[in-house]
Amino acid sequence: MSFVPMKELVQKAQKEKYAVGAFNCNNMEIVQAIVAAAEAEKAPVIIQASQGAIKYAGISYIVGLTRIAAEQASVPIALHLDHGTSFEQCVQCIHTGFSSVMIDGSKYPLAENIALTKKVVEIARAVGVSVEGELGKISGTEDDITVAERDAFFTDPEEAALFCQETGVDALAVAIGTAHGQYKGVPKLDFARLEEIVRRVSTPIVLHGSSGVPDEAIREAINLGVAKINIDTNIREAFTNAARRIIEDNPREIDPRKVLGPAREAATQIIREKIRLFGSSGKA
């Protein structure tokens, strides 16, 4: 099958109280791992391309790889731009075949974020492409942020309601205490804030930076209404650690397939674990 709009996947997840895994890809093996895991678990899945992935592989390669995977798959797959930086980049991704884009205007004041996001929604909706917006700043784990600053970065529930009403986004990424990258400690999520956002907003909610979040916190977030969960760091860790072990155990090995094959299998296993955690197994 071809790509499906992300909107279809997250609306069903929201209704049935599970979350769709959104997994970042960087190369062919990781694309294969995501699809293999989704097939094995009979789960819908979102394949994401970040700025780093686009810079590394190129938009055309990412679309080509994922399209081949989707055409051969029996489960629904959406191809999503993660943290799109501009209107122009979103248009480029839509033009090359993405079924979903994220426009990240969270660094702008609310009015500017709304205007930019609304502009992307208007052009995407005309061609059946889904749009994710972001409100609140989801930091990197290396950021030196005080508690007061941390609270200031969090998504304001009242602003979230206005943002969704004004833009018409299909999904909303919120900042409630997660961060991108590897955590130094255990993240503490603001569930009261999440609950208030869900109470005010009917739009499916997205949790970014979820790789280091404890399983029980992920389950609670889904129970409160999160319908899309982004995973990148855990995949990188599994993939590179497996490749590193092969090279360390066989320093004379020169066949990339014997290094990347086990790395792909390790990535598949961690993605399967996340799919089961999110409750999306058997939901394809």
N, C-alpha and C positions, 0 to 999 in steps of 0.2 A: 504494500500500500504506500501511497505518497504521504507527505507530512500532513498532520492534522493541526488545526489551530490550538494553541495552548489553552484558550478559553474553554473549549469543550472538556478538556481533561480536568482543569481545576474546578469548574462548576460542578461536575459530577462528584469530585472528591469532597468538595465543601458540603454537598448535599448528603453524602453517605459517611461523613466523618472519618476520612482518611486523608493522607497527603500524597501527592505525586512527587516522586523524586526528580530533581533537576540536576543533572550531572554534567560537569564541565569536561569538555574534550580538548585535547591538544595534538593528538596524532591518530593515525589509523588504528593502532592497537587499542587505544582507549575508547574510540568509537565502537570497535568490535566488542569490547568488554561490556560497555553499557547495554548494547543490544542483546548480547548473549545473556546477560543477567536478567534483563526484562523478559526475554523469551522464556528462560528457565522458570521465572516466577509468574509468568502470564500476567504481566503488569504493564500499564501504560507508563510512558517515560518521556522526559523532556531532556534533549541533548542541548547543552548550552555552549556557546563560544564567547569567551571573554576577550577583552582588548589584547591580552597577551597571546591568546590562541590565534586571533586574527593576524596579529603582527608576525607570529611564527609560521603559520601554515598558509595564510592568505584566505580570503573569503571564498574564492572559487573552489579551493581544495576542500575546505570544510563542508561547503554545500555538496560538492561531488561525493565525498566520502559518506556523509550522512544520508544523502539521497539513495545511494546504492544500498546502504544498510536498511533504510526504511522500506524500500521497494521489495526487499527480500524478507522482511519481518512480518510476523502475523499479529504483532501487537501495535497499538497506536503510538506514534512517535511525533513529537513536535520538535522543530529546530528553532532555538531561541537565542537572540542576542542578549548577552549578559552585560549590564552596565553600559549601555550605549551612551556615547558622550555628546552626540549632537544630532540635530534633525537630519543633517546630510548623511550621517552614517546609518541612521535608521532607514532612510530612503534607499540607500545602497544595498542594505541587507534585504529589505523587502524586494527590491528589484532582482536580486540574485537568487531568491527562493526561500528565505527564512519564513516560517509560518507564524513567528512571534518575535517581537522586539521589546527590549526594555529601554526606556529613555530615563536616564538618571539625572534629574534636575535638582537633586537634594542639596547641592552646594549653593543654589540660588535662593533668594527670598521667596516666600510662599507664592506671591503673585506671579513672579517670573517662572517659577517651577510649573505652576498651573498653565500659564500661557504656552510654554514650550511643550509640555505633555499633551495639552489639548490639540496642538498643531500636529503632533505625531499621530494621535488617535484619529484625527480627521482623515489623514491620508491612508493610514493602515486599514481603517474600517472599510474604506471604499473597495479594497481588494481582499477582504476577508482575513486580514492578519491581526493577531491579538497584540495587545500592548500592556506592559507592566510599567507602573510608575513607582517612584520611591519618595517617601516623606520621612525626614529624620536622617541623621548621619550614622551609617553603619561603619564603625571605625576599623582600622587594622589593629591586630593584637600588639603591634609594636608601638602604637600611639601612646604617648604619655598624657593620659587624661585624668583630671581630678574628678571626684565624685560629683561636684557641682557642674562641671563641664559635661560630664557623662549624662546627667539628667537633662541638660539643655539640648543635647543631641538627640534625645529620645523623641519618638513620634508623639505629637500632641493629638489626642483623640478628637478634639473639636476641629482641629485643622484637617485631620484625616477625613472627616465627614464632608467638609467643604471641598477638599481636593478631589475626592471621588465623585461628588455631585457635579463639580464644574468640568472635570476632564472626561468622565465616562470610561476610565481605565478598566481593563478586564481583570487586573490583579494589582495589589498594592503591597510593596515591600516596606516593612516597618522596622524601626530601630527600637528594640526592647532589651538590649543587653548582649546580643551576639556580636561577633567581630570576624573579620576576614583573616585567614592565616592560622598558624598554630597558637593555641592558648598556652599561657604560662601557668595559669591556675584554672579553677573550675568556674565557668561563667555563671553569673546569677541573673536569671531572666526576670523581667518585671511582668509577672503574670496578671497582676491587677490592671496594669496599663493595657495589656493585650486584650483582656476581657472587656474593658471599656471601649477600646477601638472596635472590637467585633460587635458590641452592642449598638454602636452608632453607624457602622458601615456594613453594607450587604455584599460588598466586593470581596472576592477570595483574597486571603492574606498570605503573604510570602515571608518566609524566614530565611535570611541570608546568613552566611558564616556559621553553618550548623555542624561542621565536622567535629569540633571538640565539645559539643554540648552533650551532657549525659543523657542516656536513653530515657530515663524517667521524665526529664524536662522536655524532651522531644514529644513524648506521649502526651504530656499535659498540654503542650502547645497545640497539638493536633486536636485534642479533646475540646480546647477552647475555640477552635475554628481555623487554625492554619491549614491551608490546602496545597501549598507548594513549598518544598524544602530544598535548598541549594546545598550541594556537596561538591567540593573540589579538593581541599587539602587531604582528606582521607584517601582519595583515589591516588593522588600523587605519592603519598607516603607508601601505600601498598605497592604501587607500581615500581618506584625507584628502589625500595628496600629489597624487593624480590630480584630485581636486576643486579643490585649491588652484591647480593649473596652469590649469585651465579658467577659473577666476575671474580669475586674473592676466592670462591671454591675452585674455579677453573681459570686461572690467570692467563692461560695460553689460548683460551677460547676466542675465535675470531668470527664466528657465525652469528650475525645479529639476531637471527631467528631463534637461536638457542638461549639468547639473553632476553629478548623481548617477548618470546612465547610464554615463559613462566611469569613474567611481569604482567602480561595481559590476563593470565589466569588469576593472579593475585588481585588484580583490579576487579575482575568479575566477581570474585568471592565477596569482597567488601561491599560492592554495589548490591549484591543479592541480600546481604545482611541489612543494609539500609532500607531496601524495598520492603522487607519483612517488618522492620521496625515501623515504617511509615504506614503499614496496613494496606498497601496497594497490591499485594500479591493476589492473583486471581481476579483482579478488577479490569483486566483488558477486555 
